Amino acid sequence: MGDLLVGTASWTDRTLLESGWYPSSADTPEKRLAHYAGRFPIVEVDATYYSPPAERTAQLWAARTPAAFTFNVKAFSLLTGHPTRVSAIYKDLRPETDKRNVYPDDLDRQTYEEIWTRFLSALDPLVDAGKLGAVLFQFPPWYAISRVHKDYLVEVRDRCRPLRAVFEFRHESWFKGPNRDETLDFLREHHLPYVAVDMPQGHRSSVPPVLAATADLAVVRFHGHSDKWTSRDIHEKFGYDYSDRELRDWAPKLRELADSADRTHVLMNNCYRDYAQRNAQTLTELLTD
């Protein structure tokens, strides 16, 4: 079995801080990250989806964690075609517009390219420290399977090299009927790591929990099964506490996946209070057993 790392998609969520998971002595960002990194070998940074990171921030993450610690970083929303707040774009690159949100097509080519360059360059401290695991590209619910969209996956891979881009879909078409094999074959052909998900079903954004390694790195993200998946409240959307039985059922499946990849990252994204941290700890114990 290849390396299998289990962690969560946040360590700074407000409701986590309120939950009591951190001891009272972990009263600074530095101490909280140290506490987290003493319990898990990997974390996913989701804040970078909303605003691109500063290089100084990445330096602090690298300095405040053990040598073998791994960060996965979520790509800035503009790079995955999501609507992006103008105020989140680098100040000197913000377009002159009355729009509150913009898409890539709203920017001139030079500005778009510069955003790509700055985003990736800001991760250099993690790269230099050997602590960057992957850059997560999670595409929007309207990003359906198509030749143009497949080509963009390859473009992202090439833009990110030597960093590892991993790909998560939120449109049912990628795994509907015969498209399932077509999608997996395409990803394998181009050595594109696929992000498997556990999430609510029955929505256009639903993707089934297909576990497959399409490259040497496999990633699984657990979003929970909230009955309020369509809520605009992120805590209602992801506020799901996995039962021990659910996690016990997942453990052998994750071991099997890890047998087909050199490295497997498992991230609990049910980030409400300490749900993700407790579930990740339970899953770690089950996988260790």
Secondary structure, 3 states (H helix, E strand, C coil): CCEEEEEECCCCCHHHHHHCCCCCCCCCHHHHHHHHHCCCCEEEECHHHHCCCCHHHHHHHHHCCCCCCEEEEECCHHHHCCCEEHHHCCHHHCCCCCCCEECHHHCCHHHHHHHHHHHHHCCHHHHHCCCEEEEEEECCCCCCCCHHHHHHHHHHHHHHCCCCEEEECCCHHHHCCCHHHHHHHHHHHCCCCEEEEECCCCCCCCCCCCCCCCCCEEEEEECCCCCCCCCCCHHHHHCCCCCHHHHHHHHHHHHHHHCCCCEEEEEECCCCCCHHHHHHHHHHHHHHC
